[in-house]
Amino acid sequence: MDAIQQSGAARPVLEGPDIARVLTRIAHEIVERAKGADDVVLLGIPTRGVFLARRLADKLEQITGRRTPVGSLDITMYRDDLRMRPARALARTEIPGDGIDGRLVVLVDDVLFSGRTIRAALDALGDIGRPRAVQLAVLVDRGHRELPIRADYVGKNLPTSLRETVKVQLSEEDGRDTVLLGVRETAPTAPAGER
């Protein structure tokens, strides 16, 4: 656990039922904007983005009656802060069997912050194929963008200060579904390297 949770300063801003509701809303928005979502492929950004992508695929199947292809996109080697952070294990990239060429790819992540993670995801995607279009779905958009990146689908806009942290917990990884807002002991010098 991080220091924020240990200090008791973190407060929930979304709980399990809220997360389920916003994912249902996002799924309906995808179907509406994609005119039925026939050519949609969901790619989650590890770790929690993958779980959210799978949940969105389940919601889309309930709406359309068809299973939406879902995979994962590891962006570790595409990050611009690779040398500034401790070494970390590579996650898996799993592309659905029909690939992404000519398809509408919806990247799925938990928190949108500086935009650097999504820039890395776009670079990684370019090495895999040529989608017809790329959209972005995030559970939380906390602001503080450093790059001109905007989410197409947002579960919750959560204006934050740089002293605050947003931690997403999902049952698949953490044993419960919640989004926690906490306060750092010291403010970071810049949001670079964070989402």
C-alpha positions as CSV (number, residue, x, y, z in Angstrom):
1,M,0.0,0.0,0.0
2,D,1.1,3.5,-0.7
3,A,1.6,6.2,2.0
4,I,-1.7,7.8,1.1
5,Q,-3.7,4.8,1.9
6,Q,-1.8,4.1,5.1
7,S,-2.3,7.7,6.3
8,G,-6.0,7.4,5.9
9,A,-6.2,10.6,3.8
10,A,-7.6,8.8,0.7
11,R,-11.3,9.1,0.2
12,P,-13.4,7.2,-2.3
13,V,-14.8,9.2,-5.3
14,L,-16.2,6.1,-7.1
15,E,-17.3,2.8,-5.6
16,G,-18.1,-0.5,-7.3
17,P,-21.7,0.3,-8.4
18,D,-20.5,3.7,-9.7
19,I,-17.8,2.1,-11.8
20,A,-20.3,-0.4,-13.2
21,R,-22.7,2.4,-14.1
22,V,-20.0,4.5,-15.9
23,L,-18.8,1.5,-17.8
24,T,-22.4,0.8,-19.0
25,R,-22.7,4.4,-20.1
26,I,-19.3,4.3,-21.9
27,A,-20.4,1.1,-23.7
28,H,-23.6,2.7,-24.9
29,E,-21.6,5.8,-26.1
30,I,-19.3,3.5,-28.0
31,V,-22.2,1.7,-29.7
32,E,-23.8,5.0,-30.6
33,R,-20.7,6.7,-32.0
34,A,-19.5,3.6,-33.8
35,K,-22.9,3.0,-35.3
36,G,-23.3,-0.5,-33.8
37,A,-19.7,-1.2,-32.9
38,D,-19.3,-3.9,-35.6
39,D,-15.6,-3.1,-36.3
40,V,-14.6,-2.1,-32.7
41,V,-11.5,-3.6,-31.1
42,L,-10.8,-2.8,-27.4
43,L,-7.2,-2.7,-26.3
44,G,-6.5,-2.2,-22.6
45,I,-3.3,-0.7,-21.3
46,P,-1.9,-2.9,-18.6
47,T,-2.6,-3.3,-15.8
48,R,-6.0,-2.0,-14.9
49,G,-6.9,-0.8,-18.4
50,V,-6.9,-4.5,-19.5
51,F,-9.5,-5.4,-16.8
52,L,-11.6,-2.3,-17.8
53,A,-11.4,-3.3,-21.5
54,R,-12.7,-6.8,-20.6
55,R,-15.5,-5.4,-18.6
56,L,-16.4,-3.0,-21.5
57,A,-16.4,-6.0,-23.9
58,D,-18.9,-7.7,-21.6
59,K,-21.1,-4.6,-21.6
60,L,-20.9,-4.3,-25.4
61,E,-21.9,-7.9,-25.7
62,Q,-25.0,-7.3,-23.6
63,I,-26.0,-4.4,-25.8
64,T,-25.1,-5.7,-29.2
65,G,-25.4,-9.5,-28.8
66,R,-21.9,-9.9,-30.3
67,R,-18.6,-10.4,-28.6
68,T,-16.2,-7.4,-29.2
69,P,-12.6,-8.4,-29.7
70,V,-10.5,-7.4,-26.7
71,G,-6.7,-7.4,-26.1
72,S,-3.9,-5.6,-24.3
73,L,-1.2,-3.2,-25.4
74,D,2.0,-3.0,-23.5
75,I,3.6,0.4,-23.8
76,T,6.6,-0.1,-21.5
77,M,9.3,0.2,-24.2
78,Y,7.6,3.2,-25.8
79,R,7.5,5.4,-22.7
80,D,9.6,8.6,-22.8
81,D,10.4,8.3,-19.1
82,L,11.9,4.7,-19.3
83,R,15.3,5.9,-18.1
84,M,13.9,7.9,-15.2
85,R,12.0,5.1,-13.5
86,P,13.0,1.9,-11.9
87,A,13.1,-1.2,-14.2
88,R,9.8,-2.9,-14.5
89,A,8.7,-6.2,-16.1
90,L,7.1,-6.1,-19.6
91,A,3.4,-6.7,-19.7
92,R,1.8,-8.7,-22.5
93,T,0.6,-7.4,-25.8
94,E,-2.3,-9.5,-27.0
95,I,-3.9,-8.5,-30.3
96,P,-7.2,-10.3,-31.3
97,G,-6.9,-12.8,-34.1
98,D,-8.4,-10.6,-36.8
99,G,-5.9,-7.8,-36.0
100,I,-6.5,-4.1,-35.9
101,D,-6.0,-3.1,-39.6
102,G,-9.0,-1.1,-40.8
103,R,-10.8,-1.4,-37.4
104,L,-11.8,1.2,-34.9
105,V,-9.5,0.7,-32.0
106,V,-10.6,1.9,-28.6
107,L,-7.7,2.2,-26.2
108,V,-8.8,1.7,-22.6
109,D,-7.0,3.0,-19.5
110,D,-7.8,3.7,-15.9
111,V,-6.5,7.3,-15.4
112,L,-5.7,10.0,-17.9
113,F,-3.2,12.5,-16.5
114,S,-0.3,14.0,-18.5
115,G,-1.2,12.1,-21.7
116,R,2.3,10.5,-21.9
117,T,1.0,7.0,-21.5
118,I,-1.5,7.4,-24.3
119,R,1.2,8.9,-26.6
120,A,3.3,5.8,-25.9
121,A,0.2,3.6,-26.7
122,L,-0.2,5.4,-30.0
123,D,3.4,4.7,-30.9
124,A,3.1,1.0,-29.9
125,L,-0.1,0.8,-31.9
126,G,1.6,2.1,-35.0
127,D,4.1,-0.8,-34.8
128,I,1.3,-3.4,-34.7
129,G,-1.0,-2.3,-37.6
130,R,-3.0,0.5,-39.2
131,P,-6.4,1.0,-37.6
132,R,-9.2,2.9,-39.4
133,A,-9.4,5.2,-36.3
134,V,-8.3,5.3,-32.7
135,Q,-10.4,6.4,-29.8
136,L,-9.7,6.6,-26.0
137,A,-11.8,5.5,-23.1
138,V,-10.7,6.2,-19.5
139,L,-12.3,5.6,-16.2
140,V,-11.0,8.9,-14.7
141,D,-9.7,12.1,-16.4
142,R,-7.8,14.0,-13.7
143,G,-6.5,16.9,-15.9
144,H,-3.0,18.3,-16.0
145,R,-2.3,17.4,-19.6
146,E,1.2,17.9,-21.0
147,L,0.3,16.7,-24.5
148,P,-2.7,17.5,-26.7
149,I,-4.5,14.3,-25.9
150,R,-8.2,14.1,-25.0
151,A,-10.4,11.1,-24.1
152,D,-13.4,10.3,-26.3
153,Y,-15.1,8.5,-23.4
154,V,-14.7,9.5,-19.8
155,G,-16.2,7.8,-16.8
156,K,-15.6,10.7,-14.4
157,N,-13.9,14.0,-14.9
158,L,-12.1,14.6,-11.6
159,P,-10.3,18.0,-11.4
160,T,-7.2,17.5,-9.1
161,S,-4.2,19.4,-7.9
162,L,-0.7,18.1,-8.4
163,R,-0.5,17.3,-4.7
164,E,-3.4,14.9,-5.1
165,T,-3.2,11.3,-6.3
166,V,-5.8,9.1,-8.0
167,K,-5.7,5.4,-7.3
168,V,-7.9,3.0,-9.1
169,Q,-8.5,-0.4,-7.5
170,L,-10.3,-3.2,-9.4
171,S,-11.4,-6.5,-8.0
172,E,-9.3,-8.5,-10.5
173,E,-6.1,-7.0,-9.1
174,D,-6.9,-5.4,-5.8
175,G,-9.9,-7.3,-4.4
176,R,-12.3,-4.4,-4.6
177,D,-13.6,-1.7,-7.0
178,T,-13.0,1.9,-6.0
179,V,-11.3,5.1,-7.1
180,L,-9.5,6.8,-4.3
181,L,-8.4,10.5,-4.1
182,G,-5.5,11.2,-1.8
183,V,-3.0,13.8,-1.0
184,R,0.8,13.4,-1.4
185,E,3.0,14.4,1.5
186,T,5.0,16.6,-0.9
187,A,4.0,17.9,-4.3
188,P,5.8,16.5,-7.3
189,T,8.0,18.7,-9.3
190,A,6.1,17.9,-12.5
191,P,3.5,15.3,-13.5
192,A,5.9,13.8,-16.1
193,G,6.0,10.0,-15.9
194,E,2.6,9.7,-14.5
195,R,-0.6,9.2,-16.3
